[in-house]
């Protein structure tokens, strides 16, 4: 898959589906230690970027836009729910 194809696929991904899969990943990781959780997510992100030839900053920009509520009230409810879940169930992150 070339870089342009990946950029297009990411920018056109369905936000609700992205949120659902993100929630599945965080649920899967919750039994691991805090260090393993963060390292695993970071490693996956880095390896994906390297393999696909993408700049992390580009993906960060796409996802910042995807998660934003178009009415300007913060994040879309699906992503806000994930953030709340992380705040409540991963207290070590916000302590």
PDB file of N, CA, C and O in Angstrom:
ATOM      1  N   UNK A   1       0.847  -1.176   0.000  1.00  0.00           N
ATOM      2  CA  UNK A   1       0.000   0.000   0.000  1.00  0.00           C
ATOM      3  C   UNK A   1       0.893   1.239   0.000  1.00  0.00           C
ATOM      4  O   UNK A   1       1.781   1.368   0.842  1.00  0.00           O
ATOM      5  N   UNK A   2       0.660   2.136  -0.930  1.00  0.00           N
ATOM      6  CA  UNK A   2       1.500   3.326  -0.964  1.00  0.00           C
ATOM      7  C   UNK A   2       1.027   4.364   0.057  1.00  0.00           C
ATOM      8  O   UNK A   2      -0.090   4.281   0.567  1.00  0.00           O
ATOM      9  N   UNK A   3       1.879   5.327   0.345  1.00  0.00           N
ATOM     10  CA  UNK A   3       1.618   6.330   1.373  1.00  0.00           C
ATOM     11  C   UNK A   3       0.364   7.139   1.075  1.00  0.00           C
ATOM     12  O   UNK A   3      -0.421   7.411   1.983  1.00  0.00           O
ATOM     13  N   UNK A   4       0.161   7.524  -0.168  1.00  0.00           N
ATOM     14  CA  UNK A   4      -1.030   8.302  -0.521  1.00  0.00           C
ATOM     15  C   UNK A   4      -2.308   7.521  -0.240  1.00  0.00           C
ATOM     16  O   UNK A   4      -3.295   8.082   0.236  1.00  0.00           O
ATOM     17  N   UNK A   5      -2.286   6.235  -0.535  1.00  0.00           N
ATOM     18  CA  UNK A   5      -3.450   5.384  -0.289  1.00  0.00           C
ATOM     19  C   UNK A   5      -3.747   5.307   1.203  1.00  0.00           C
ATOM     20  O   UNK A   5      -4.907   5.363   1.610  1.00  0.00           O
ATOM     21  N   UNK A   6      -2.698   5.178   2.021  1.00  0.00           N
ATOM     22  CA  UNK A   6      -2.885   5.108   3.467  1.00  0.00           C
ATOM     23  C   UNK A   6      -3.425   6.439   3.994  1.00  0.00           C
ATOM     24  O   UNK A   6      -4.348   6.455   4.808  1.00  0.00           O
ATOM     25  N   UNK A   7      -2.859   7.544   3.537  1.00  0.00           N
ATOM     26  CA  UNK A   7      -3.346   8.865   3.959  1.00  0.00           C
ATOM     27  C   UNK A   7      -4.837   9.014   3.630  1.00  0.00           C
ATOM     28  O   UNK A   7      -5.613   9.481   4.464  1.00  0.00           O
ATOM     29  N   UNK A   8      -5.225   8.628   2.448  1.00  0.00           N
ATOM     30  CA  UNK A   8      -6.621   8.731   2.031  1.00  0.00           C
ATOM     31  C   UNK A   8      -7.506   7.825   2.885  1.00  0.00           C
ATOM     32  O   UNK A   8      -8.586   8.231   3.315  1.00  0.00           O
ATOM     33  N   UNK A   9      -7.049   6.605   3.126  1.00  0.00           N
ATOM     34  CA  UNK A   9      -7.832   5.664   3.932  1.00  0.00           C
ATOM     35  C   UNK A   9      -8.027   6.179   5.349  1.00  0.00           C
ATOM     36  O   UNK A   9      -9.123   6.074   5.901  1.00  0.00           O
ATOM     37  N   UNK A  10      -6.976   6.734   5.945  1.00  0.00           N
ATOM     38  CA  UNK A  10      -7.078   7.265   7.307  1.00  0.00           C
ATOM     39  C   UNK A  10      -8.002   8.475   7.342  1.00  0.00           C
ATOM     40  O   UNK A  10      -8.862   8.576   8.217  1.00  0.00           O
ATOM     41  N   UNK A  11      -7.830   9.378   6.408  1.00  0.00           N
ATOM     42  CA  UNK A  11      -8.640  10.605   6.422  1.00  0.00           C
ATOM     43  C   UNK A  11     -10.109  10.326   6.142  1.00  0.00           C
ATOM     44  O   UNK A  11     -10.967  11.133   6.499  1.00  0.00           O
ATOM     45  N   UNK A  12     -10.414   9.200   5.509  1.00  0.00           N
ATOM     46  CA  UNK A  12     -11.806   8.848   5.201  1.00  0.00           C
ATOM     47  C   UNK A  12     -12.369   7.755   6.113  1.00  0.00           C
ATOM     48  O   UNK A  12     -13.482   7.280   5.887  1.00  0.00           O
ATOM     49  N   UNK A  13     -11.625   7.358   7.123  1.00  0.00           N
ATOM     50  CA  UNK A  13     -12.096   6.298   8.024  1.00  0.00           C
ATOM     51  C   UNK A  13     -13.328   6.761   8.795  1.00  0.00           C
ATOM     52  O   UNK A  13     -13.456   7.939   9.131  1.00  0.00           O
ATOM     53  N   UNK A  14     -14.221   5.834   9.069  1.00  0.00           N
ATOM     54  CA  UNK A  14     -15.441   6.131   9.817  1.00  0.00           C
ATOM     55  C   UNK A  14     -15.108   6.358  11.291  1.00  0.00           C
ATOM     56  O   UNK A  14     -14.587   5.464  11.958  1.00  0.00           O
ATOM     57  N   UNK A  15     -15.406   7.548  11.794  1.00  0.00           N
ATOM     58  CA  UNK A  15     -15.036   7.922  13.162  1.00  0.00           C
ATOM     59  C   UNK A  15     -15.646   6.996  14.203  1.00  0.00           C
ATOM     60  O   UNK A  15     -14.973   6.627  15.166  1.00  0.00           O
ATOM     61  N   UNK A  16     -16.899   6.618  14.030  1.00  0.00           N
ATOM     62  CA  UNK A  16     -17.549   5.741  15.009  1.00  0.00           C
ATOM     63  C   UNK A  16     -16.874   4.371  15.055  1.00  0.00           C
ATOM     64  O   UNK A  16     -16.692   3.800  16.130  1.00  0.00           O
ATOM     65  N   UNK A  17     -16.511   3.857  13.911  1.00  0.00           N
ATOM     66  CA  UNK A  17     -15.823   2.560  13.868  1.00  0.00           C
ATOM     67  C   UNK A  17     -14.425   2.667  14.478  1.00  0.00           C
ATOM     68  O   UNK A  17     -13.989   1.765  15.194  1.00  0.00           O
ATOM     69  N   UNK A  18     -13.719   3.770  14.197  1.00  0.00           N
ATOM     70  CA  UNK A  18     -12.395   3.993  14.785  1.00  0.00           C
ATOM     71  C   UNK A  18     -12.508   4.031  16.303  1.00  0.00           C
ATOM     72  O   UNK A  18     -11.680   3.446  17.002  1.00  0.00           O
ATOM     73  N   UNK A  19     -13.523   4.714  16.816  1.00  0.00           N
ATOM     74  CA  UNK A  19     -13.729   4.782  18.267  1.00  0.00           C
ATOM     75  C   UNK A  19     -14.011   3.398  18.836  1.00  0.00           C
ATOM     76  O   UNK A  19     -13.475   3.045  19.886  1.00  0.00           O
ATOM     77  N   UNK A  20     -14.839   2.615  18.165  1.00  0.00           N
ATOM     78  CA  UNK A  20     -15.183   1.269  18.645  1.00  0.00           C
ATOM     79  C   UNK A  20     -13.942   0.376  18.717  1.00  0.00           C
ATOM     80  O   UNK A  20     -13.739  -0.322  19.711  1.00  0.00           O
ATOM     81  N   UNK A  21     -13.125   0.393  17.687  1.00  0.00           N
ATOM     82  CA  UNK A  21     -11.910  -0.422  17.670  1.00  0.00           C
ATOM     83  C   UNK A  21     -10.911   0.092  18.712  1.00  0.00           C
ATOM     84  O   UNK A  21     -10.223  -0.701  19.355  1.00  0.00           O
ATOM     85  N   UNK A  22     -10.830   1.409  18.877  1.00  0.00           N
ATOM     86  CA  UNK A  22      -9.951   1.986  19.902  1.00  0.00           C
ATOM     87  C   UNK A  22     -10.361   1.505  21.291  1.00  0.00           C
ATOM     88  O   UNK A  22      -9.512   1.160  22.113  1.00  0.00           O
ATOM     89  N   UNK A  23     -11.658   1.484  21.542  1.00  0.00           N
ATOM     90  CA  UNK A  23     -12.155   1.020  22.832  1.00  0.00           C
ATOM     91  C   UNK A  23     -11.820  -0.466  23.034  1.00  0.00           C
ATOM     92  O   UNK A  23     -11.446  -0.875  24.133  1.00  0.00           O
ATOM     93  N   UNK A  24     -11.952  -1.252  21.993  1.00  0.00           N
ATOM     94  CA  UNK A  24     -11.610  -2.676  22.081  1.00  0.00           C
ATOM     95  C   UNK A  24     -10.134  -2.851  22.441  1.00  0.00           C
ATOM     96  O   UNK A  24      -9.789  -3.712  23.250  1.00  0.00           O
ATOM     97  N   UNK A  25      -9.264  -2.034  21.840  1.00  0.00           N
ATOM     98  CA  UNK A  25      -7.833  -2.129  22.135  1.00  0.00           C
ATOM     99  C   UNK A  25      -7.538  -1.765  23.589  1.00  0.00           C
ATOM    100  O   UNK A  25      -6.783  -2.470  24.259  1.00  0.00           O
ATOM    101  N   UNK A  26      -8.124  -0.673  24.085  1.00  0.00           N
ATOM    102  CA  UNK A  26      -7.845  -0.262  25.452  1.00  0.00           C
ATOM    103  C   UNK A  26      -8.409  -1.282  26.440  1.00  0.00           C
ATOM    104  O   UNK A  26      -7.800  -1.521  27.484  1.00  0.00           O
ATOM    105  N   UNK A  27      -9.542  -1.879  26.138  1.00  0.00           N
ATOM    106  CA  UNK A  27     -10.098  -2.924  27.006  1.00  0.00           C
ATOM    107  C   UNK A  27      -9.172  -4.138  27.044  1.00  0.00           C
ATOM    108  O   UNK A  27      -8.978  -4.748  28.095  1.00  0.00           O
ATOM    109  N   UNK A  28      -8.622  -4.470  25.927  1.00  0.00           N
ATOM    110  CA  UNK A  28      -7.712  -5.619  25.831  1.00  0.00           C
ATOM    111  C   UNK A  28      -6.436  -5.385  26.640  1.00  0.00           C
ATOM    112  O   UNK A  28      -5.858  -6.328  27.181  1.00  0.00           O
ATOM    113  N   UNK A  29      -6.004  -4.145  26.719  1.00  0.00           N
ATOM    114  CA  UNK A  29      -4.765  -3.803  27.419  1.00  0.00           C
ATOM    115  C   UNK A  29      -4.941  -3.586  28.919  1.00  0.00           C
ATOM    116  O   UNK A  29      -3.947  -3.559  29.645  1.00  0.00           O
ATOM    117  N   UNK A  30      -6.156  -3.432  29.402  1.00  0.00           N
ATOM    118  CA  UNK A  30      -6.366  -2.996  30.779  1.00  0.00           C
ATOM    119  C   UNK A  30      -5.811  -3.950  31.828  1.00  0.00           C
ATOM    120  O   UNK A  30      -5.572  -3.527  32.959  1.00  0.00           O
ATOM    121  N   UNK A  31      -5.602  -5.201  31.502  1.00  0.00           N
ATOM    122  CA  UNK A  31      -5.056  -6.151  32.476  1.00  0.00           C
ATOM    123  C   UNK A  31      -3.535  -6.106  32.560  1.00  0.00           C
ATOM    124  O   UNK A  31      -2.935  -6.763  33.410  1.00  0.00           O
ATOM    125  N   UNK A  32      -2.923  -5.339  31.688  1.00  0.00           N
ATOM    126  CA  UNK A  32      -1.467  -5.220  31.691  1.00  0.00           C
ATOM    127  C   UNK A  32      -1.037  -4.089  32.632  1.00  0.00           C
ATOM    128  O   UNK A  32      -1.845  -3.246  33.021  1.00  0.00           O
ATOM    129  N   UNK A  33       0.234  -4.090  32.983  1.00  0.00           N
ATOM    130  CA  UNK A  33       0.754  -3.024  33.840  1.00  0.00           C
ATOM    131  C   UNK A  33       0.734  -1.706  33.066  1.00  0.00           C
ATOM    132  O   UNK A  33       0.733  -1.712  31.835  1.00  0.00           O
ATOM    133  N   UNK A  34       0.719  -0.569  33.784  1.00  0.00           N
ATOM    134  CA  UNK A  34       0.688   0.722  33.110  1.00  0.00           C
ATOM    135  C   UNK A  34       1.809   0.902  32.082  1.00  0.00           C
ATOM    136  O   UNK A  34       1.570   1.394  30.980  1.00  0.00           O
ATOM    137  N   UNK A  35       3.011   0.508  32.439  1.00  0.00           N
ATOM    138  CA  UNK A  35       4.132   0.657  31.518  1.00  0.00           C
ATOM    139  C   UNK A  35       3.947  -0.155  30.252  1.00  0.00           C
ATOM    140  O   UNK A  35       4.255   0.316  29.158  1.00  0.00           O
ATOM    141  N   UNK A  36       3.448  -1.368  30.393  1.00  0.00           N
ATOM    142  CA  UNK A  36       3.214  -2.229  29.231  1.00  0.00           C
ATOM    143  C   UNK A  36       2.109  -1.636  28.361  1.00  0.00           C
ATOM    144  O   UNK A  36       2.210  -1.675  27.135  1.00  0.00           O
ATOM    145  N   UNK A  37       1.058  -1.087  28.970  1.00  0.00           N
ATOM    146  CA  UNK A  37      -0.033  -0.489  28.191  1.00  0.00           C
ATOM    147  C   UNK A  37       0.485   0.625  27.287  1.00  0.00           C
ATOM    148  O   UNK A  37       0.234   0.630  26.082  1.00  0.00           O
ATOM    149  N   UNK A  38       1.205   1.556  27.879  1.00  0.00           N
ATOM    150  CA  UNK A  38       1.701   2.704  27.114  1.00  0.00           C
ATOM    151  C   UNK A  38       2.729   2.261  26.080  1.00  0.00           C
ATOM    152  O   UNK A  38       2.687   2.705  24.933  1.00  0.00           O
ATOM    153  N   UNK A  39       3.645   1.396  26.477  1.00  0.00           N
ATOM    154  CA  UNK A  39       4.687   0.936  25.553  1.00  0.00           C
ATOM    155  C   UNK A  39       4.084   0.160  24.383  1.00  0.00           C
ATOM    156  O   UNK A  39       4.521   0.323  23.243  1.00  0.00           O
ATOM    157  N   UNK A  40       3.095  -0.675  24.651  1.00  0.00           N
ATOM    158  CA  UNK A  40       2.477  -1.468  23.586  1.00  0.00           C
ATOM    159  C   UNK A  40       1.764  -0.583  22.568  1.00  0.00           C
ATOM    160  O   UNK A  40       1.907  -0.779  21.362  1.00  0.00           O
ATOM    161  N   UNK A  41       1.001   0.385  23.052  1.00  0.00           N
ATOM    162  CA  UNK A  41       0.313   1.292  22.127  1.00  0.00           C
ATOM    163  C   UNK A  41       1.303   2.127  21.321  1.00  0.00           C
ATOM    164  O   UNK A  41       1.114   2.344  20.124  1.00  0.00           O
ATOM    165  N   UNK A  42       2.346   2.587  21.977  1.00  0.00           N
ATOM    166  CA  UNK A  42       3.354   3.399  21.293  1.00  0.00           C
ATOM    167  C   UNK A  42       4.117   2.571  20.269  1.00  0.00           C
ATOM    168  O   UNK A  42       4.372   3.036  19.158  1.00  0.00           O
ATOM    169  N   UNK A  43       4.485   1.344  20.637  1.00  0.00           N
ATOM    170  CA  UNK A  43       5.209   0.466  19.710  1.00  0.00           C
ATOM    171  C   UNK A  43       4.361   0.176  18.473  1.00  0.00           C
ATOM    172  O   UNK A  43       4.861   0.213  17.348  1.00  0.00           O
ATOM    173  N   UNK A  44       3.096  -0.109  18.682  1.00  0.00           N
ATOM    174  CA  UNK A  44       2.206  -0.384  17.560  1.00  0.00           C
ATOM    175  C   UNK A  44       2.113   0.815  16.627  1.00  0.00           C
ATOM    176  O   UNK A  44       2.184   0.670  15.407  1.00  0.00           O
ATOM    177  N   UNK A  45       1.953   1.997  17.207  1.00  0.00           N
ATOM    178  CA  UNK A  45       1.877   3.225  16.415  1.00  0.00           C
ATOM    179  C   UNK A  45       3.171   3.457  15.630  1.00  0.00           C
ATOM    180  O   UNK A  45       3.139   3.748  14.434  1.00  0.00           O
ATOM    181  N   UNK A  46       4.305   3.324  16.314  1.00  0.00           N
ATOM    182  CA  UNK A  46       5.597   3.544  15.653  1.00  0.00           C
ATOM    183  C   UNK A  46       5.828   2.552  14.524  1.00  0.00           C
ATOM    184  O   UNK A  46       6.248   2.937  13.433  1.00  0.00           O
ATOM    185  N   UNK A  47       5.560   1.288  14.778  1.00  0.00           N
ATOM    186  CA  UNK A  47       5.783   0.260  13.761  1.00  0.00           C
ATOM    187  C   UNK A  47       4.862   0.455  12.562  1.00  0.00           C
ATOM    188  O   UNK A  47       5.270   0.264  11.416  1.00  0.00           O
ATOM    189  N   UNK A  48       3.627   0.832  12.834  1.00  0.00           N
ATOM    190  CA  UNK A  48       2.707   1.096  11.730  1.00  0.00           C
ATOM    191  C   UNK A  48       3.211   2.253  10.877  1.00  0.00           C
ATOM    192  O   UNK A  48       3.228   2.164   9.650  1.00  0.00           O
ATOM    193  N   UNK A  49       3.620   3.335  11.526  1.00  0.00           N
ATOM    194  CA  UNK A  49       4.124   4.499  10.791  1.00  0.00           C
ATOM    195  C   UNK A  49       5.346   4.139   9.954  1.00  0.00           C
ATOM    196  O   UNK A  49       5.431   4.499   8.780  1.00  0.00           O
ATOM    197  N   UNK A  50       6.283   3.432  10.558  1.00  0.00           N
ATOM    198  CA  UNK A  50       7.501   3.034   9.842  1.00  0.00           C
ATOM    199  C   UNK A  50       7.171   2.150   8.647  1.00  0.00           C
ATOM    200  O   UNK A  50       7.690   2.364   7.552  1.00  0.00           O
ATOM    201  N   UNK A  51       6.321   1.171   8.850  1.00  0.00           N
ATOM    202  CA  UNK A  51       5.990   0.214   7.796  1.00  0.00           C
ATOM    203  C   UNK A  51       5.243   0.873   6.649  1.00  0.00           C
ATOM    204  O   UNK A  51       5.486   0.573   5.481  1.00  0.00           O
ATOM    205  N   UNK A  52       4.324   1.783   6.997  1.00  0.00           N
ATOM    206  CA  UNK A  52       3.517   2.441   5.972  1.00  0.00           C
ATOM    207  C   UNK A  52       4.192   3.677   5.392  1.00  0.00           C
ATOM    208  O   UNK A  52       3.686   4.273   4.442  1.00  0.00           O
ATOM    209  N   UNK A  53       5.338   4.068   5.961  1.00  0.00           N
ATOM    210  CA  UNK A  53       6.040   5.250   5.478  1.00  0.00           C
ATOM    211  C   UNK A  53       5.325   6.552   5.806  1.00  0.00           C
ATOM    212  O   UNK A  53       5.392   7.515   5.043  1.00  0.00           O
ATOM    213  N   UNK A  54       4.639   6.575   6.946  1.00  0.00           N
ATOM    214  CA  UNK A  54       3.868   7.750   7.344  1.00  0.00           C
ATOM    215  C   UNK A  54       4.585   8.543   8.424  1.00  0.00           C
ATOM    216  O   UNK A  54       5.336   7.992   9.229  1.00  0.00           O
ATOM    217  N   UNK A  55       4.338   9.844   8.425  1.00  0.00           N
ATOM    218  CA  UNK A  55       4.869  10.696   9.486  1.00  0.00           C
ATOM    219  C   UNK A  55       3.869  10.699  10.640  1.00  0.00           C
ATOM    220  O   UNK A  55       2.684  10.944  10.416  1.00  0.00           O
ATOM    221  N   UNK A  56       4.315  10.433  11.865  1.00  0.00           N
ATOM    222  CA  UNK A  56       3.403  10.454  13.011  1.00  0.00           C
ATOM    223  C   UNK A  56       2.617  11.767  13.112  1.00  0.00           C
ATOM    224  O   UNK A  56       1.446  11.754  13.491  1.00  0.00           O
ATOM    225  N   UNK A  57       3.239  12.880  12.782  1.00  0.00           N
ATOM    226  CA  UNK A  57       2.556  14.175  12.862  1.00  0.00           C
ATOM    227  C   UNK A  57       1.351  14.239  11.923  1.00  0.00           C
ATOM    228  O   UNK A  57       0.337  14.852  12.258  1.00  0.00           O
ATOM    229  N   UNK A  58       1.456  13.609  10.748  1.00  0.00           N
ATOM    230  CA  UNK A  58       0.326  13.596   9.822  1.00  0.00           C
ATOM    231  C   UNK A  58      -0.844  12.819  10.404  1.00  0.00           C
ATOM    232  O   UNK A  58      -1.990  13.266  10.343  1.00  0.00           O
ATOM    233  N   UNK A  59      -0.549  11.654  10.969  1.00  0.00           N
ATOM    234  CA  UNK A  59      -1.617  10.855  11.565  1.00  0.00           C
ATOM    235  C   UNK A  59      -2.241  11.567  12.755  1.00  0.00           C
ATOM    236  O   UNK A  59      -3.458  11.536  12.940  1.00  0.00           O
ATOM    237  N   UNK A  60      -1.411  12.204  13.553  1.00  0.00           N
ATOM    238  CA  UNK A  60      -1.909  12.956  14.705  1.00  0.00           C
ATOM    239  C   UNK A  60      -2.880  14.039  14.231  1.00  0.00           C
ATOM    240  O   UNK A  60      -3.931  14.246  14.838  1.00  0.00           O
ATOM    241  N   UNK A  61      -2.529  14.716  13.164  1.00  0.00           N
ATOM    242  CA  UNK A  61      -3.383  15.766  12.611  1.00  0.00           C
ATOM    243  C   UNK A  61      -4.712  15.197  12.108  1.00  0.00           C
ATOM    244  O   UNK A  61      -5.771  15.755  12.394  1.00  0.00           O
ATOM    245  N   UNK A  62      -4.662  14.095  11.363  1.00  0.00           N
ATOM    246  CA  UNK A  62      -5.883  13.474  10.860  1.00  0.00           C
ATOM    247  C   UNK A  62      -6.811  13.091  12.011  1.00  0.00           C
ATOM    248  O   UNK A  62      -8.012  13.358  11.975  1.00  0.00           O
ATOM    249  N   UNK A  63      -6.229  12.460  13.036  1.00  0.00           N
ATOM    250  CA  UNK A  63      -7.060  11.974  14.141  1.00  0.00           C
ATOM    251  C   UNK A  63      -7.559  13.106  15.037  1.00  0.00           C
ATOM    252  O   UNK A  63      -8.643  13.002  15.612  1.00  0.00           O
ATOM    253  N   UNK A  64      -6.798  14.166  15.162  1.00  0.00           N
ATOM    254  CA  UNK A  64      -7.276  15.331  15.903  1.00  0.00           C
ATOM    255  C   UNK A  64      -8.530  15.871  15.227  1.00  0.00           C
ATOM    256  O   UNK A  64      -9.510  16.200  15.895  1.00  0.00           O
ATOM    257  N   UNK A  65      -8.495  15.959  13.910  1.00  0.00           N
ATOM    258  CA  UNK A  65      -9.660  16.421  13.153  1.00  0.00           C
ATOM    259  C   UNK A  65     -10.817  15.427  13.245  1.00  0.00           C
ATOM    260  O   UNK A  65     -11.970  15.831  13.395  1.00  0.00           O
ATOM    261  N   UNK A  66     -10.523  14.149  13.157  1.00  0.00           N
ATOM    262  CA  UNK A  66     -11.563  13.127  13.208  1.00  0.00           C
ATOM    263  C   UNK A  66     -12.295  13.143  14.550  1.00  0.00           C
ATOM    264  O   UNK A  66     -13.519  13.018  14.595  1.00  0.00           O
ATOM    265  N   UNK A  67     -11.545  13.296  15.637  1.00  0.00           N
ATOM    266  CA  UNK A  67     -12.142  13.232  16.969  1.00  0.00           C
ATOM    267  C   UNK A  67     -12.883  14.508  17.352  1.00  0.00           C
ATOM    268  O   UNK A  67     -13.658  14.501  18.308  1.00  0.00           O
ATOM    269  N   UNK A  68     -12.663  15.591  16.633  1.00  0.00           N
ATOM    270  CA  UNK A  68     -13.278  16.877  16.981  1.00  0.00           C
ATOM    271  C   UNK A  68     -14.762  16.888  16.650  1.00  0.00           C
ATOM    272  O   UNK A  68     -15.188  16.408  15.600  1.00  0.00           O
ATOM    273  N   UNK A  69     -15.528  17.438  17.559  1.00  0.00           N
ATOM    274  CA  UNK A  69     -16.955  17.641  17.336  1.00  0.00           C
ATOM    275  C   UNK A  69     -17.108  18.778  16.325  1.00  0.00           C
ATOM    276  O   UNK A  69     -16.574  19.865  16.544  1.00  0.00           O
ATOM    277  N   UNK A  70     -17.826  18.551  15.226  1.00  0.00           N
ATOM    278  CA  UNK A  70     -17.954  19.604  14.215  1.00  0.00           C
ATOM    279  C   UNK A  70     -18.664  20.862  14.732  1.00  0.00           C
ATOM    280  O   UNK A  70     -18.575  21.923  14.114  1.00  0.00           O
ATOM    281  N   UNK A  71     -19.364  20.742  15.858  1.00  0.00           N
ATOM    282  CA  UNK A  71     -20.037  21.905  16.437  1.00  0.00           C
ATOM    283  C   UNK A  71     -19.106  22.714  17.333  1.00  0.00           C
ATOM    284  O   UNK A  71     -19.500  23.734  17.900  1.00  0.00           O
ATOM    285  N   UNK A  72     -17.858  22.241  17.454  1.00  0.00           N
ATOM    286  CA  UNK A  72     -16.879  22.976  18.236  1.00  0.00           C
ATOM    287  C   UNK A  72     -17.022  22.821  19.738  1.00  0.00           C
ATOM    288  O   UNK A  72     -16.548  23.662  20.502  1.00  0.00           O
ATOM    289  N   UNK A  73     -17.674  21.747  20.165  1.00  0.00           N
ATOM    290  CA  UNK A  73     -17.900  21.552  21.603  1.00  0.00           C
ATOM    291  C   UNK A  73     -16.929  20.557  22.237  1.00  0.00           C
ATOM    292  O   UNK A  73     -17.195  20.042  23.322  1.00  0.00           O
ATOM    293  N   UNK A  74     -15.838  20.291  21.587  1.00  0.00           N
ATOM    294  CA  UNK A  74     -14.863  19.334  22.129  1.00  0.00           C
ATOM    295  C   UNK A  74     -14.715  18.145  21.214  1.00  0.00           C
ATOM    296  O   UNK A  74     -14.567  18.288  20.000  1.00  0.00           O
ATOM    297  N   UNK A  75     -14.758  16.964  21.813  1.00  0.00           N
ATOM    298  CA  UNK A  75     -14.608  15.722  21.034  1.00  0.00           C
ATOM    299  C   UNK A  75     -15.968  15.114  20.712  1.00  0.00           C
ATOM    300  O   UNK A  75     -16.963  15.362  21.394  1.00  0.00           O
ATOM    301  N   UNK A  76     -15.979  14.308  19.647  1.00  0.00           N
ATOM    302  CA  UNK A  76     -17.168  13.516  19.368  1.00  0.00           C
ATOM    303  C   UNK A  76     -17.451  12.632  20.573  1.00  0.00           C
ATOM    304  O   UNK A  76     -16.529  12.216  21.274  1.00  0.00           O
ATOM    305  N   UNK A  77     -18.726  12.346  20.811  1.00  0.00           N
ATOM    306  CA  UNK A  77     -19.118  11.625  22.026  1.00  0.00           C
ATOM    307  C   UNK A  77     -18.426  10.270  22.173  1.00  0.00           C
ATOM    308  O   UNK A  77     -18.130   9.853  23.292  1.00  0.00           O
ATOM    309  N   UNK A  78     -18.167   9.587  21.077  1.00  0.00           N
ATOM    310  CA  UNK A  78     -17.526   8.270  21.146  1.00  0.00           C
ATOM    311  C   UNK A  78     -16.102   8.381  21.695  1.00  0.00           C
ATOM    312  O   UNK A  78     -15.672   7.559  22.504  1.00  0.00           O
ATOM    313  N   UNK A  79     -15.391   9.391  21.249  1.00  0.00           N
ATOM    314  CA  UNK A  79     -14.015   9.576  21.707  1.00  0.00           C
ATOM    315  C   UNK A  79     -13.985  10.161  23.119  1.00  0.00           C
ATOM    316  O   UNK A  79     -13.092   9.840  23.903  1.00  0.00           O
ATOM    317  N   UNK A  80     -14.946  11.009  23.446  1.00  0.00           N
ATOM    318  CA  UNK A  80     -15.026  11.528  24.808  1.00  0.00           C
ATOM    319  C   UNK A  80     -15.321  10.393  25.779  1.00  0.00           C
ATOM    320  O   UNK A  80     -14.802  10.386  26.895  1.00  0.00           O
ATOM    321  N   UNK A  81     -16.143   9.439  25.371  1.00  0.00           N
ATOM    322  CA  UNK A  81     -16.442   8.280  26.223  1.00  0.00           C
ATOM    323  C   UNK A  81     -15.177   7.458  26.487  1.00  0.00           C
ATOM    324  O   UNK A  81     -14.974   6.975  27.602  1.00  0.00           O
ATOM    325  N   UNK A  82     -14.339   7.299  25.482  1.00  0.00           N
ATOM    326  CA  UNK A  82     -13.083   6.572  25.667  1.00  0.00           C
ATOM    327  C   UNK A  82     -12.173   7.335  26.624  1.00  0.00           C
ATOM    328  O   UNK A  82     -11.553   6.737  27.504  1.00  0.00           O
ATOM    329  N   UNK A  83     -12.091   8.642  26.458  1.00  0.00           N
ATOM    330  CA  UNK A  83     -11.266   9.461  27.359  1.00  0.00           C
ATOM    331  C   UNK A  83     -11.755   9.332  28.794  1.00  0.00           C
ATOM    332  O   UNK A  83     -10.951   9.198  29.716  1.00  0.00           O
ATOM    333  N   UNK A  84     -13.068   9.371  28.988  1.00  0.00           N
ATOM    334  CA  UNK A  84     -13.646   9.215  30.331  1.00  0.00           C
ATOM    335  C   UNK A  84     -13.328   7.836  30.889  1.00  0.00           C
ATOM    336  O   UNK A  84     -12.996   7.706  32.067  1.00  0.00           O
ATOM    337  N   UNK A  85     -13.424   6.814  30.060  1.00  0.00           N
ATOM    338  CA  UNK A  85     -13.097   5.454  30.481  1.00  0.00           C
ATOM    339  C   UNK A  85     -11.639   5.379  30.941  1.00  0.00           C
ATOM    340  O   UNK A  85     -11.342   4.790  31.981  1.00  0.00           O
ATOM    341  N   UNK A  86     -10.751   5.966  30.179  1.00  0.00           N
ATOM    342  CA  UNK A  86      -9.335   5.957  30.548  1.00  0.00           C
ATOM    343  C   UNK A  86      -9.132   6.703  31.864  1.00  0.00           C
ATOM    344  O   UNK A  86      -8.382   6.248  32.728  1.00  0.00           O
ATOM    345  N   UNK A  87      -9.796   7.842  32.018  1.00  0.00           N
ATOM    346  CA  UNK A  87      -9.672   8.619  33.261  1.00  0.00           C
ATOM    347  C   UNK A  87     -10.170   7.835  34.473  1.00  0.00           C
ATOM    348  O   UNK A  87      -9.583   7.913  35.552  1.00  0.00           O
ATOM    349  N   UNK A  88     -11.252   7.080  34.295  1.00  0.00           N
ATOM    350  CA  UNK A  88     -11.858   6.346  35.410  1.00  0.00           C
ATOM    351  C   UNK A  88     -11.180   5.007  35.677  1.00  0.00           C
ATOM    352  O   UNK A  88     -10.962   4.648  36.835  1.00  0.00           O
ATOM    353  N   UNK A  89     -10.848   4.274  34.641  1.00  0.00           N
ATOM    354  CA  UNK A  89     -10.330   2.912  34.805  1.00  0.00           C
ATOM    355  C   UNK A  89      -8.811   2.825  34.751  1.00  0.00           C
ATOM    356  O   UNK A  89      -8.239   1.796  35.111  1.00  0.00           O
ATOM    357  N   UNK A  90      -8.169   3.863  34.317  1.00  0.00           N
ATOM    358  CA  UNK A  90      -6.705   3.885  34.258  1.00  0.00           C
ATOM    359  C   UNK A  90      -6.221   5.064  35.121  1.00  0.00           C
ATOM    360  O   UNK A  90      -5.520   5.953  34.638  1.00  0.00           O
ATOM    361  N   UNK A  91      -6.602   5.052  36.374  1.00  0.00           N
ATOM    362  CA  UNK A  91      -6.322   6.187  37.264  1.00  0.00           C
ATOM    363  C   UNK A  91      -4.840   6.520  37.353  1.00  0.00           C
ATOM    364  O   UNK A  91      -4.482   7.666  37.624  1.00  0.00           O
ATOM    365  N   UNK A  92      -3.984   5.551  37.131  1.00  0.00           N
ATOM    366  CA  UNK A  92      -2.547   5.812  37.178  1.00  0.00           C
ATOM    367  C   UNK A  92      -2.135   6.846  36.132  1.00  0.00           C
ATOM    368  O   UNK A  92      -1.124   7.529  36.292  1.00  0.00           O
ATOM    369  N   UNK A  93      -2.933   6.958  35.046  1.00  0.00           N
ATOM    370  CA  UNK A  93      -2.580   7.894  33.987  1.00  0.00           C
ATOM    371  C   UNK A  93      -2.856   9.334  34.401  1.00  0.00           C
ATOM    372  O   UNK A  93      -2.176  10.254  33.944  1.00  0.00           O
ATOM    373  N   UNK A  94      -3.836   9.532  35.251  1.00  0.00           N
ATOM    374  CA  UNK A  94      -4.241  10.880  35.605  1.00  0.00           C
ATOM    375  C   UNK A  94      -3.852  11.257  37.028  1.00  0.00           C
ATOM    376  O   UNK A  94      -4.225  12.327  37.509  1.00  0.00           O
ATOM    377  N   UNK A  95      -3.113  10.397  37.699  1.00  0.00           N
ATOM    378  CA  UNK A  95      -2.730  10.671  39.095  1.00  0.00           C
ATOM    379  C   UNK A  95      -1.578  11.645  39.164  1.00  0.00           C
ATOM    380  O   UNK A  95      -1.126  11.989  40.257  1.00  0.00           O
TER     381      UNK A  95
END
